[in-house]
Structures are given as C-alpha cells and as structure tokens.
C-alpha cells in the first residue's frame, strides 16, 4: 500500500517496519520541508500521490474528511487511530496491518475513513 504517515507517527519505528513489509511509505517526520503544513495541505499531498493518510489526529481529520465529503472532494483514504498511544508501536503496527488487510487494493480506500482503536 501507498501510505502517508502524519507527524505523530514514528518514522524510525513505524515507517521502517511498514517499508520492510513492502509498503510504500512517506512520513512527515522524515521530511523537514513538511513542518508546519496544515492538515488539509497534508491530506491534499497524500491524495495527489495516491496515499492513505495515517494519523493519530482524530479531532482534525474526522472533521476534515467530513468537510471534504460535503464538498464532493475525494481523498485516497484515512486511517485514524483513537485510544492508542503514540508509543505503542507494536499495537499500532498490528492494528494497521489488520485494517490494511481488510481492503487489499489501493483503489478500495478511496474516500474511506476508518477509526482504529485498541482491539479488533
């Protein structure tokens, strides 16, 4: 899968593990040029590159996805973690793997928003 990891997701632990699993991952943490970008601008970049946005920022991205849907604007998917701490690397990887496995084709993620909690 083509993924775009938001700033609060560890590039060293999460992005690296996802790449080892065969995913094409871009991470805000690895690109200083993305510092200070708004959430909307990051989602626009993810969309332009055909990447699923992965974030812990439920407050902003749920609203952003709703706003885009109401405006008829599409995105390439959002996975939003809720109730999971940033440092729970194993849990993040496990739950993300579960969710990505539920829709195995990149095209099946268009305009999909999935909230991911601690367990299945």
N, C-alpha and C positions, 0 to 999 in steps of 0.2 A: 504494500500500500504506500501511497504518497501521503506523508504526514507533515504537519507544521506544528511544532511544539511551542506553546506560549512561554513567556518569561519565567514562570514559576515552576517549570518542569526541568529537572536536572538534565543538562546535555551530557554531562560526564557519565551519569548512571543510566538514565532512561534512553536518551537518543542513541548512545553507543550500543546498548543492548538491542534496541529495535533494529539498528543497522545490521548487527550480527545475525538477526533473524531474517534479514532480507528486505526490510522496509527501506524506502527512500525517504529519509528524514531531514527536514530543515528545522533548525532550532533558533529561536530568538536569542537564547543565551550565548550562542556561538557567533553571533553577528552584531557587533557593536553598532553598526550602521542602523540597526533597527531600534536602538534605545530611544525611548520617548515617543515611539509611534503610538497612535491611538489604537484601541481595539478594532475599530471599524477599518482602519487602514491595514492592520494586520490580517483581518478577515478578507479584505479585498485582495491582498497579495496571495494569501492561501488559495483563494478562489481562482485567481488568474493563473496560478501554477497547477491547478487541479489537485490541491492537497486538502486533506481533512484537518480541520483545526482541532487541536487537543489542548485543553486548558483546565485550570482549577477555578477560573474566574466566572463562577455561575451567575453572580449578580449582573455583570455587564453583558455576558454573551447570550444569556437567555433573552434578555431584553433586545439585544442587537439582532438575534435571529428572528424574533417576533416582528421587529420593525422592518427587517428585510422582507419577510414573508408578506406582510401587509402591503408593502410597496411593490410586490411582484419581483423582487430582486433575488436571484438564486445564489447559492453557495455550494461548496463541494462537501459539506458535512461538518458537523461539530460533535466532538466527544467532550463532555463537561463532567469533571469529577466533583462530587459533593460528598462531604462526610469522610473524606480520605485525606490524611495529612500528606503534605509535600514530601516528607522524608520517608514515607512508607514505599520505598522503591519496589520491593517485591510485589506488594499488593497492587501498585499502580500497573506494573508490567503484566501481572496475571489478569487483572480486570480488563485492561486494554486489549490484551490478547483474546479474551473471551468475546468482547464486543466486536472487535475487528473480524473475528471468525464468524460472527452472525451474519455478516454481509461481506462476502469474499471478493466481490467485484467492485472496483473503484466507482464505477458508474452507479452502483446501487446506493451510494452515500449522498447523492445529490439532494440537497435541502433536508437532510435527515439531521435531527438533533437528538442525541442520546445522553441522558443524565446517568452517570455511573457512580454507584455507591460502593460500600464496603464489601458486599457479597452479591452473588447472583440471585 
